[in-house]
Amino acid sequence: MIKEIVRQRRTIKTAACIALLSFTWMSSSPAVMSANESGKTVKPWVNTEELGNLVYDKPATVSNFFTDGDMAYQKPVTASNYYGNSASFDGSKAVDGDPSTRWATDDGGLTSVTMDIDFGTEVTFNKIDFMQFAKRIGSYKIQAWNGSEWVDAYTGGEAKAGYTNVNDKDKFAPESVTFSPVTGSKVRFHITSILGTAGPSIWDFKVFNTNEPPQKYGNTAYDGNKAVDANPESRWATTDDVTSATLEVSLGANMTFNQVEFSQLQQRIGSYKIQYWNGGEWRDAFVGGKASTKEKAVFKPVTGSKVRLNITEKVPGALGPSISEFEVYNTEANRGLSRGSKALIDKGLQIQAWVPTDVSTGVLNGTLDEVKVFNRALSSEEIGQLAGKGTGDPSQITEGGVAYWNFDIDDGLVHDSWGEYEGTLKGEVKAVSGKIGGALEFNGKNTSVKIGKPDISNNWTASMWVKRLQSPTTSAALMSSKNAALKLEQETRTKKVGFTKYGVADVTFNYEAPIDEWVHLTFVGTSLGTSLYVNGEFKDKSNIMMNAPMDTIGASVMDSDREYPTAKEWSDIHFTAPTYYDPPLYNESMHKVLPDMQWAIAKAPYADQMKEAPTTEEHFLNDTQRANLDHLVSMQFGDEEGYSPDLIKKMKGWYDLSHKLYPDVIVHNNQWGEQWTQDQMRSYVRAAKPDMITFDAYYFGMRDKPLAGSVKQLYEQVNHVRTVAQEGYDGTGQSPIPWGQYLLGYKTGNNAAQTGPYVATESQINIVSFASWTMGAKWTSLFRWEKNNPEVFLFYDKNGNVTDHYHWYAELAKQGRNLGSYLVRLNSTDVRFVQGQHQENGKNVPNAKPKNVALFDSTVDPYMRSVTATNMGTENNGLPGDVLIGYFEPIDGLKDIHDKFLPKAENYFMIMNGLTSGEGLLPGQQHGSAEETKQKIEVIFDLGDRKPDTLRKVSRDTGKVEPVQLTHVSGSQYRFELTLGGGLADLFFWTGKEGKENASTVLNGPE
């Protein structure tokens, strides 16, 4: 969500804490690719159908299932309005049976809205249940279509408030009304008044006839397929009268499995069997008693073409058994290195950045004529007259006229016939014959007309004749500024007319202009929203208000002429791979001057959100991209989509195809922090089998002031994802998959989800990456690298010079890559937190513990007995900050690929200084440098019979392994002190107890 908000600006996407983690670790250096004994780079292996959940989306048959009699379930829906004309919020989401999706309407300006459900035949009903988002409905009607008119069945007032987070759904009851039976082929939900300005939104809408048995209007909302759809919110439910039941899933072929997991709504299963079909009969693989709500059965491997959950007895007095997720695994197939881990051993620790392509987007491909702008809302009659309807003379409509460009070019300038809005041609704009006299032809690449005037606020009208040609990219602007754009083709690849209000929304109207044909478009803006007229007739409206953009004609100011890094700028920052997110998802110019540069893709496969599953097994990367496939590291499919079974199917389709076509490329999706629950993430990982999971969360703003510099939210967000990634495809943790997060590349506002004047400090920049690495991350990516908009992005000032932030990230990336050869070979085993302090009411009190990170305890470490921080900087009133400790061990499976990079060691651990500062202050007032947040961290070790000269550190500055000098305290206790700048961390390991290291240990670091 945050990346989308910041993207829409184009349409743009203080811690008193030391973080300390122990690990057993592996090595990886930025300077080299890892190699096996033969000197060849290690190639990742391809996923197979034996990995992950074997029954995902397979045909399921059940002995019994409940139906609630909802007649509206998955029926066709027509809504008078849905948010931003986005299919993600259309009316179908109210009847899809998924409590995590909803029909939503536009905010602001709506007074009423309707949703019609077509039953396909006449039915009788007398009850409605619906659950709204929050409390927005002031009054409503339930109506039935009798064949000729809508008839009122019920009139209601304010509806019950509903949940705003699906995790709270069970805390709210739906609005439920019963009325005299009515008969009709459709039902209408008519919201007649609205509370506040936010648009009404409905999670679920159900229709019943309580005078008939539910089976008469049976639906599949609770059938067996809901147990294998990778959606924790749906379920197979039996009727309450059953005493036993079976769920049978066809595997499609003989498959071996040794573990089954299932989740039930409550403890209703008294005993059960896991059975397999051997081709002739059902045989028992496991016999279980009373099942827990999250049951796991582990048994000797069996092979069969079907698997069955045979519920032999339910708990006495319980309701019918109900299973939300039924999962089957072959844990033997999930051992060793995961595909993503292998790929990163080959390609190295990733520090990527979103970078523009060398092809401008948002440029009009087509012809414009007779563009007129007014500072008032024209009437429908006047709009029709401008479009040539009726007998009136369009030239007589001049009241409120601001600018009129007829494009009769004779001197290279674009003259305004009404005022002083003169324009300058940019690029190869052609003067051609138009609808009336002359016109301008734009080439879709590098053409525009620069007007350079401020937007028009309040009421306005913009009209024009346009002849559209197909855009070579994802959008085409008619008029634009840095605040808004009128689009002939909106960003969403629908090719429909729309508008963008940067930082707010991309709106799509329900109209697509024809190819190579003149049409007249009129946009009208008022305090009630923005409307579209086509050829003089009203077509569509959005309740989102915008100003008329007056800076540029024929291109998007925010999307065209964007610069990308020079070869020197890219090389000097030490990032690993530019990530391309705009068409054509490649920057040929950069790769010509940097031929060995790695690269990545975001919003694959079509530079957009995830819209559809693959329909062919043909290549979706073009010839130019495939010519540089060896350097392609990763592809992120879509971005920040809400969780749904449909999305998981689409993702799995693209991942499977990518594994087949591009087996060495890592594939993944991305969500914002905690957008998906951990249960949803688990279902996704085990069903779709991504190579990696990533998220974006940004932590610093004017009002986002981490108390005493303790970035508690960072650790919580990271561990939310880390936990699931560590479990791998089968939940055992024996083959974890890589994970990572996005980095802050823009200036934030009151909070980090907004753009504004706040600029993150050096310690805040450091801590996001180093905390991620300390907790086991192997991938980060900067959102985003932009040169043309220094008001929003961090790397350049208004004169085009690189900023301190560029240099901070360059140093950070260099240090990360010096640790990288180890980090990609290490698996995070534990994370521990040492609380810093802050002042409250004049007293020194401990910082809050992250909700999902345990405190440091000397029992978790064989040698470390205490960790103490001393504030050596100027911040946090001199009080100590937090410390984060991360523990690691070598990833299981390195021997299988003959990888001997890591030294022989007993423990790997990282220690991080978690003290930061920034405090929401503007630049010039901040004191958040690494030096100003420096801490000395004292560690007391009890070595027992271990020799004191066996501790090693991997230098962040050089990548070399260095011996660590310990100071004797008494007996077997030794002291170690390290000083770290704010947000920085060091990586350590112990060699053999006698100080002996194997032949692969290189004290001078990776070659």
N, C-alpha and C positions, 0 to 999 in steps of 0.2 A: 504494500500500500504506500509506504513512504517513497519508494523509488518511483512509483507512478505519480505521486504528488509532485515530486521534484522534477520528473520528466515533463510534467505539464507546465513548468515554468519555461520550458523551451517550446512542447508542453512539458517542463521537467516534471521522481526516484525521487567535580573536585573530590578526589578520593584520598582519605587518610587511610590508605590500605596498602598493605604489601601482600602480593599474592604468592603463595608458596605451594608447589606441587612436587611430588616425588614420582620418578618414573624409572622403568627399566628401559634403556633406549637404544635407538637405532640411528644410523648416520645418514646424512644426506647433505650435500653441499651445493650451493648455487653455482659454483664454478664448473662442476662436472656432472655429467650424466652417470648414473650408476651402471656398473657393468658386471657381467658374470665372469667366470674364470677364463672363458675363451676370448674375452674382450668385447663380446657382442652385447649391445644394449638389451635389457630384459623386455620382452614383449608381454603385455597383459593377455590373460586368457579370456575366452569368450564365455559368457553366461550360458547355462543350459537350462532346460526345463526341469532339471532335478533340483535346482536351487529354489529357495523360498517356499511359499505356500503352494502346495501341489494341487489344491482343489479350488484355487481362486477362479471364479467365473466358469467353473465346470458345471454341467447339467446336474441338478439336484432333484431328487424325488423323495416325497415324504408321505407317511401313512396318513397324516392328518394335518390340516392347518386352519387356523382361525381366520374368519373374515368379520370385520366390524360392520359390513353392510354399507360402507361409504360409496355412494353412487357417483361422486365427483372424481374419484381417484383416477389420475392420468387421462381425464377427458379433455377434449380441445377447449382452450380458453382464449377469450378475446378481452383485453383490457384497454380502457380508454386512454390510459397513460401508464408508462413504466419508465423507471429511472434512466435518464440519459439515452432512452431507446436501446438500452443494452439488453441482449438476450439473457444475460446473467440474472436479470431482475424482472423478466417478463411474467405474465400471469400464470404460465404453466408451473412456476415454482411453488405456487400455493396448493397445487393438487398432485405433486410428485411423490408424496409420502415421505419426504426427507425433511426432518425438522431443522436442518441446518441451512436450507435454502429458503428464499422468500420472494414474493412479489413485492416490489418497492416502487414508489412513485416519486416524481420530482419534488424537490423542496421548494417552498416559496411560491405563492400565487395561486395554488390550487384551492378551489372552494368545494368541489365534489369530484368523485371519480367512480367508475364502474368496472366490474369484472363479470363477464358473462361466461357461463360454462354450458357447453352443448352436450346433452346426454345422448344425442343421436336418435332418440326415440322418446315418445311420451312416457313419463314416469310420474308417480305420485310420491310426494315427500312432505314431511311435517316437522323436521328438525334440522337445525344448522349448528355446527360447531366451528369456531374459528379462533385462532391464536394470532394476536397482533404483536408487532414489534413495539415495545414501550406502551405509551398511551397517547394515541393521536386521533382516534375516531370520536367525534362529538356526537354524531347520530348516523343512523343507517337504515336502509330498507332491504328486505328480502323480497324479491319479485320473481314471478313465474311467467314464462312466455306461453300464451295459450293458442298460438298460431297466428294471431293478428295483432296482439298488443301485450304490453307488460302489465301484470296484475299484482298488486301488493299482497304479500302473504304475511308480512310482519314488519312492524316499525319499531326500531330500538333507539335508545339514547346513547350516552357514553358507554363504550365497550370496556370490558375488563382489560387492565394492563397486562402485557405479555412480557416474556423474557427478551433480553437484548443480547445474551450470550447463550449459545446452544447448551453449554455445560450446566446452565441453570434451568433448563426446560422443565424439569420435574418439580420445580418450586412454584410453578404457575398453573392455574386452571384456565381452560379455554372459555371464551364467551359461548354459552350454550343456550339456545332458545328453541322452544317448541310452540307450534301453532296449529291451527286447523289444517287438515291435509289439503294440498293444492296439486294440480296436475299440469304438467307442461313439458316441452321438449328441451327447455333451457331454464337455468336459474340465473338471476342477476343479483350480485351483491352491490348495492348502490350506497356508497358512502356519501351522505348528504351534507355533512358539515365536518370540519377538521379542527382539532385543537392545536393551536400554535402554527408555526410556519413549516415545520418538517412534514414531508409527505407521508401519508399512511403507508404501512407496510405489513403484509400478512404472511406468516410462516406457513400456516395450514388452514385449509377451508374444506369442510366436510359436509355432506348432505345425506340425510337418512330418512327412512320410512319406518317409524317405530311400530307400526301396525303389522309389519310383515317380518318373517324371520330373516336374519342377516344374510343367510345363504342364498336367498332369492336374488339379492343384488351383490353376489359375491365378487370380491376383487382379489388381486394377488399381492396385496400390500404386506402380507405376512406369510407368503409361501416359502418353500425350502430354499429358493435361490437367494433369499435375503440373508441366509447364513453364510454364503460364500461370495458376497459382493464387495468385500473389503470396505464395508461401511459400518463402523461400530454403532451408528445411530439407527440402523434398520435391524430387523430380526425375524427369524422364523418363530411363529407362535402356534401352539396347539390349542385346541379347545379345552376348557376346564374339566370336561367329563372324562378325559382319557386317563388310563392307568399306565399305559405304555405307548411308545411311539418310536418310529425309525426315521432317520435322515440318511439317504443313500446318495452318494456322489460318484459319477462315472469319471474315471481318470483318463479315458480315451485310449489307453494302452497300459500294458503291465508296467507298474512303477513300484519301486522299493521305498518303504517308509518305516520310521521307527518312533515317531512322536506325533501326538495329536493334542491340540489345545482347543478349548472352546470356552466361551463366556456365556453365562446365563443371566437373565434379568434378576432373579432371586434364586436362593437355594431350593430348587423344586425337584431335582433329580435325586432319587433315593439310591438307585443303582443303575449301572450301565455296562455295556460292552463296546469295545472297538473291534470291528470285524473287517475282514478283507475277502474279496471274491477271487478264488484261485482258478476260476474257469469252469468249475463244476459245482462248487458249494461255498457257503459262507463259513469262514473259520474265525475263531477268536484270536485276536492279537493281544487283547488286554481286557481284564474284568475289573471294574471299579465299583466302589460303594457310593456313599453320599458325596455328590460332587460339589466343589466350592464354586463361587461365582466366577472365578477364573481357574478352570481346571486344566491340568497338564498330565497326560499319560505318556510314559516313556516305556518302551518295550524292545524286545529283540527285533531286528529288521525282518519285515515280511514283504512279500511281493504279490500284487494283485492288480486287476483292472478296475476295481471298484473298492470304495471304503464305506463303511456304514457305522453310524452312531446308533446303537440299539439301546434305547432307554427302556430298561426292563421293569422299573418301578419308580413311581414318583414319591416324594415325601408325603406322608399322610397329612391330609387336610390342605395340601398346597394347591395352588392354581395350576393350570396346564403349563408344562415345560416350555421355555422360550429361550432360544439360542440366538445371540447377536452375531457371533463370529465362530465359525468352525474351520480350523486350520490344520493341515497335515504336512509333515516335514520328513525329509531324509537328512538327519543331521550329519551323517557321514559325508554327504556330498558338499556340505558347507564348511569343511575343514580347510585350513591353510589360508593362503593369501586370497583376499577378495580381489575381484577384477580391478576395482578402483585403486586398491593399495599397490597392486603390481604396476599399474599405469604410472602412478606417481613416483615409484622407485625408478622407473625409466625416465620420466619427464621432469622430476624434481619438485620440491616444495613450490606451490603456486602463489604468486603475488600478482594478480592481474589488475586490469583497469578498463572500464568502459571508455572506448575511444571512438570518435566519429569516423565514418568511412570517407572516401574521397569522392563520393557522389552526393550532390545536394539532394535533399528531400523537400517535399512541400512546394515544388515549383510547378506552376500550371503548365499543362500540355494541351494547348488549344488556343482559341481565338476569343478575344473580348471586344465588346463594342458598347457604346452609349452607357457608360457608367455614371450614375447620378446618386448623390448623397444629400439627404435632407436632415435638418435638425428637428424634425417632427415625425410623428407616425402618420403616414398617408392613409387615407380611407381606402376601403376595398374598391370603390369606384375609381379612385385616382390610380390605384395600382393596376387595375384592368386597362385603364387608358394608356398608361406607360407601356403596357404589353401589346398595344395595338388593338384592344378590344373596343367595340363600339365605334362611334363616329367622332369622338373628341380628339383634339390635337394634343399629343403628348408634350409638345413644346410650350404649351400654355401652363403647365404645372411647374411653377417656379417658387411658390411661397415656401419659405423655409429652406430654399436651396442653398447648399454649402459649396458643393463642387459638381462640375459636369465635365467629364472628359469624353469627347466624341471621337478621339484618336485619329482625327484627320491630320496626320503628321506631315509637316512640310519643311521643318528646320531642325529636326533631331530632338526637339523638346515636346513634352506632352502638356498642351495648354489646357487650363481650366477656363471654360467659357463663362462661368458664373463668378469666379472670384480669384483668389491668389494661391490656389493649391496647384502650382505648377509642378510638373514631374520631370525626372531625368531617366532616360533609358539606360538599363544596365544589361550587359550581355548582348547576345545576337537577337534582340527583339526585331521582328519584321513588321513593316507596314504593309497591310494587305487590304483587299476589298472586304467590307464588312456587311452587317445587316442593313446599316444605313450609312452610306459613304465609306470612309476608311475605317480600319480596325487594326488591332495589334495581335500578332501571333507569337505565343510563347512556346519555347521548345522543350519544357519539362526538365531542363538540366541546369541552366545558368542565367536565365532571363528574368527581368522584373522591371518595374517602374518605381523609382524612389520618390515618395512625396514628402516624407519627413515631418508630418504634422501630428499634433496630439489627437488622441481619441476623442470622439464625440460622446458625451454622457447624456443621461436622461433619455428622452424619446428621440428616435432617429429612424431613417429608412435608407437602405442602399439597394439600388436596382441596376440591372445590367443585362445585356444580351451575351450569351456565351455559346460557343461551339466546342464541345469537349472532344479531346482525343484521349486514349487510354494513358493513364499516368505510368511512367516507368518505375515509380517507387510506391510507397504506401499512402501518400496523400498528395493533394493539390490545393493550394490556397488561391482564393480570389483576391482578398484584401487582408492585410495583417498588420500587427504591431507587436511589441514585446508583451502586451497584455492579452491580446485576443486575435483570432483569425476566423474569417469566413471561408469555409472549405467547399470546393466543388467535389472533392473526394476526401472523406474523413479518414483519420489514422487507422481505423479499425478494419481495413481491407474489405469493407462491404461495398466500396466504390460509391457510397451514397453521399448526398449533400449533407453538410452539417456545420458546426462551428466549434471552436475551442476557446474556452476561457482558461488561460494558463493558471495552473495551480488549483483549479476547481474541477473541470470536467472536459472530456471530449464528447460532444453531443452529436448524435446522428439523426437526421430527419428521415422519414420513411419515403425517400425519393431518390432515384438514380437517374442522372441526366443521360440522354441517349448519346451514342457516339456519332460524331460528324454531322450534327444536326443542331440548328439554332434553337435555343430555348431562352425564355425570359425569366430570370430569377429575381425575386425581391425579398430582402430580409428586413423585418421590422422589429425594432427593439423598444420595449416599454418597461415600466416598473413591474409588469405582470409576467414578463418573460420575453422570449425571442421566437418570432414566427417566420415561416417560409411560405411564399407564394410562387407558383409555377405557372407561367403564361397567363398571369392575371387572376388565377384561382388559388384560394387558400389550400395549402397542402398539409402542413403539420406545425406543431408548436411545442416548445420546451419552456418550462417554468423557470429555467435558469436565465438570469438577466446578464447582459453584457453591454459594453460600450462599443461603438462603431470604430473599428481599427482604421487609422488614416496614415500609417507610415509607408506602406508598400502595397503595390498592386501586382498580382501575378506570382507571388511567392510568399512563403512563410519566413518572416524575419528571424524567427527562432530556429528554423530548420535549414535554411540555405546559407551558403558561403561559410560554413563552419570549418574551422581549422583543426588540424590534428597535429600531434607532436612532430617536431623535427627529429631527424635521426639522432642528433646529439642529445636533445632533451630526453628522448626515450632511453638511450643507452646510459645516460648519466643517472637516471633515477633507479636503475637496477630492478625494475619490475620484470616479470617473466613473460607476460603475454597480453597484448591488447585484446580487448573483448569487443566484438562488433555486434551492434544491436539494431542498426538501421540498414535498409537495403543498400547494397546487395550482400550485406553480411561479410564484407571483405574490403580491405584497403590495399589495392594493388600498388599504389604509389609507395606506401610504407615498406611493403615487402620487396620492392625492387631495390631499395637502398639498404634494407636490412634482410637479406635473403635467408639468414639462419634464425630469424626471430620466430619464437612460438606465437600462437594466436588462439583465440577462443571465440565462441559465439554465444550470445544471449538472445532470448526470444526466438530460438529456432522453432520450426524450420523456416518461418516466413516473416521474421521481424515483427512479431505480434504476439498477443496472448494466445493461449492454446485454444483453438477453435474447433479442430476436427482431427479425427484419427487418420492415419495414412490410408489412402485408397489404392495404392499401387506399391509394388516393391522396387520401383525404379529409383535411381539416384535423386535425392533432393538437394544435394550440393551441386553447384554448377562446375563447369570444366575448369575454371580458374581456381576455384576452391580445392577441387580434387587434385590439381597439379601440385598443391602444397599441403597435401594431407599428412605427410610425415611430421609436420610442425603443428598440426591442430591438436590441442590438448583436451579441450572440453566443449561440450555443447549443452547449454541450458535451454530446455524446452519450455516455452511460455514464461510466465513470471507472475507470482502472487495470486494465482487463482484460488478460489474457495474450494474447500474439499467437497468432492462428490464422487459417487461410484462411476459416473460417466467420465469424469476427468481421469480417474485411475485407469480406465480402459484405454483412453486416448494416449496417456503417457506410456503405458505398457506397449502399445502398438508402435510408438515411435522408438522406444528403447530397444525393442526386439529388432526392428528394422535397422537401427543404427548399429547394433551389435553385429548384424549380418553384413552390412555394407562397409562399415568403418570400425572394425573390431579393436583398433588401438585408441579410440577416442572415448573419453569419459563422458557419460550422459547423466543429466540431473535436472531437477526442477528447483524452484526457489519460492519460499514464503517469507512474509514478514514475521518478526519474532512472535512466537506463540500463536500465530494465525491458525495453525492446526493443533489440536490436542495431541498428547503423546500417543494415545490409542489410535488416532487417525494416522499419525506418522508411521506407527508400527504396521498398520494394515497396508499402507501405501508401500513401504519398503519391502514387505514380504510378498506383496502381490505384483507390483510393477517392476521391482528389482532395479532401482537406479544404482549407478556406480558410486554415487556420492549424494549427500543431502546438504543443502545450504540455506541460509536465511539472511535477511537484512534487518538490522535494528540500529538506531542511532541514538546516542545517549546524552548529548550536550546541547543546551540552548540557553536563551535568556532566563527562562524559568526552570529549566532542567538543571538544578544545582545539586549534584551529589553531595549529601551531607558529609562534611569534613573530607571531601574528595573521595569518598568511598563509593565506588561505582557498583553498588550491589546489583542493580538491574542487569548489568553486563554479565556478571557471573551466572545469574539466574537464567537469562536468555540463552547463554552458551550451553549450560548444562541441560536445558530442555531438549536441545538437539543432540548434544553429545551422548546422552544416555541411550537414545534410540539407535544412533549410529554404532555405538559400541556393541549393541546386541546383535547386529548383523541381520542376515536374512531369515534366521530361524530362532532368534531370541536367546541362543546359547552363549553368545559372545565369543565363540571360538574363531570367528572370522569377521571382525568388525569392518565396516566400510568407512571411507574418509568422510569428513564433514568440514564445513567452514562457514565464514560469514563475510558480509560486505563491509567496506570501510567508508568512512565519511569523507566526501570530496566537495561538499558544498557548504555555504554559510547558512546557519539555521536561524529560526525566529524565536518566538516565545517558547516553543518546544522543538524538538529535533525533527518532527514531521513537517515543519514549515520552513520556508526559506526566509531569511532576514539578515540582520546585521551581526549576529553572533559568530565569532570565529574561534574554533576549537584551539586550545593551547597545545604546546608540544607534549606535555605529559598526558593530555587527553588523547592525542593522536597515538602516542606510544602504547597506551594501556590496552587499546582494543586489539591490536595485533598480538602483543606479548601475552595478554591474558588468554587469547585464543590458542596460541602455541603452547602455553603452559598447561592448558586443559586438553591438548591433543589435536588441535586443528591442523590441517595440511593444505588449506586453500583459503585465500582471501582475495577480494576484488574491490577496487576503488570505484565508488559511484559518485561522480564521474569526472573524466578529464575533458575540460572545455576551455578553449582559449578566448572565445568571442564574447563571453558574458562574465566579466570579472566582478560584477555586482552580486553574482550568485555563487560562482565556483572559486576554488581556493588557490589554484596554481599560478595565476597570472594577475598582475596589477593592471590598472587602466592604461598603462603605457606598453603593455605586452611583455614586461619583464617577469621572470619567475620569482615567486614569493618565498618566504621562509617555509611555508608549508611544503612546497616542492622539495626543498632541501631536507626538511624533517623526514618526509616520506622516503627520500633517497637514502638517507642514513639508516632508517628503519629497515628498508628493503635489503640493503646490503648486509646488515646484521642478521636478518632473518634467513637470507640465502646462505650465509656462512654457517648457520645452524642446520640448514635444510636437509643435508644428506643424512643427518642423524634423525631429525624429526619425522621424515617420511618412513623410516624403518622402525619407529617406536610406536607402541600402542599404549594409550593412556589407561592406567589401571586405577587411579584414585586422584582426587583433588581435595585439598584441605585448606582451611581458611584460618588466618590468625587475625583477630580483631584489633583494629586500631582504636583511637579514641577521638572524641570531640567534646566540646563544651556545651552544657545545657544549664542555664540558670546559674552560671558561675562554677559549675561542678564538672569535673572530667568524668565522662561516661563512655562505655564501650560502644563502638559502631555496631549497627545491626548485622546479624548473621544472614547471609543469603539463604533463602528458604530451602534450597535444594543442594547446598554445599555444606559438608560437615566441618566442624571445627578441628583444628590440629590436635592430635592426641599422640603422645609419645609411643603408645602401644602399636601404632600403625607403621612405625619406621624402626628398622632393626638397630639403628645407631643414633638417630636424631632425638634428643631429649627435650630441648627447649629452643624456641625461636623468639627473639626480642628485637624490636625495631626502635631506632633512635632517629628522631627527625633532625637532619643536618641542614635543612633548607630554611626558608623564611615563612612558610605557609602553615595553616592549621594551628595557629597559636603555639607553635613549637611542639605540639603533641604528636605522638607516633601515628603513622598511618597503618593500613592493613598490610598483610603479607599473604600472598597466594603461593601454595606449594603444589606442584604437580608431580605425580609418580608415573613411571613408565617401565615397560619391559619390551624386548624385541618382539616384533610381530611374528606370530607363529607362521612358519612356512618359508622363511628365508633360505633354509638349507635346501628346500625343494628346487629353488632356482639358482643354487650354488652362489648365493650372495654372501660374501665374507667381509663386507665393509666394516661392520661393527666390531669393536674390541670385545674381548671376553670380560664381562662385567657382572656384578651382582645386582646393582641397583642403579637406576637412572632417576634423576629428579631435577626439577627446575624451581628456582626461588625468584619470585617477582615482587618488586616494590609497587604496592597498590596505591601509593599516595599521588593524587593529582590535584590540580587547582585550575580555576577559571571563573567559578562562582557567578556565571551569567553576566560577567562584566564585558564591556566593549574593549576592543584592542586599545592599548595605551593605558588601560586601567588594570589589565590582567597581570598576574604574577604566577604563571603556570608553566614555566620552562622546566626542563628536566633538572636543571641545577637548583631551581628554587623549590623543588619537591623531592630533593635528594634524601635518601635515608641510609643509615648504617644498620645492617642486619647482623645480629650476633646469633650464631648457632652453636649450641653445646652438643657434642657427640660423646657417646659412651661406646668405645670401640671394642671392648672386651679383648679378645686375642687378635684382633685385626691390627696390622701395622699402620702407624699414622701417616705414612707417605704413600697411601694407596688411593687418595682422592684426586680426581682429575676434573678439569673444567674445559669445556669447548669455548674458545674465545669467540665472542661476537664480532670482534674487529678483524680477525684473521682467518677464522675457521680452524685454527690449529688447536691441538689438545695440549693443555698445560698442566703441570703438577700443581697441587694446592698445598700451601704450607699451613699446618695446624699448630696451634699453641697449646702446650701441655698445661692442664689445670691441676689435676690430681688423679692418682690411680690410673684408670683407663679412660678418664674424661679429657676431652680436648675442646678447644674453642676455635671457631672460625668466624672471621668478620669479612663481610663484603659490603661495598658501598655502591648503590645503584641509583641512577637518576629516576625521576618519576615515571612510572609505567614500564620500566625496563626489567628484564629478567636474565638470569644466567642458567646454563645447563651443566649439570655435573654427573659423574658416575664414579663408582668404586671399581677398582681393578681387583684381581684375586687377592685373597687375604695376605699373601706373602709378597704382594707387590709385583707379581709376575703378570705379564700381559702376553696375549697370543701374538703370533706373527703378523696379524693384520692390523694391530694397533700402531698407528702412525702418530707420534707425538708432534710432528710438524703439520698435521692436518691433512685433509684430502688433497690428492695431487690433481 
